[in-house]
């Protein structure tokens, strides 16, 4: 059985993936991008994605995963 850190990582990754899918479904049904209620809904979805992403990144860090930057402009790379 996986330890609590790995379970938390899996759950955080799943929550982030679901947040992204929810935003994608929003765009699937979007009819009027100028509709104020659509803009409010989109802003809410973006905030949920950001929160889920942050939780995922924290879980990754807690699990000890580190990946060096692949950005060629990074002098430490």
Beta strands, then each sheet from edge to edge (+ up, - down):
end
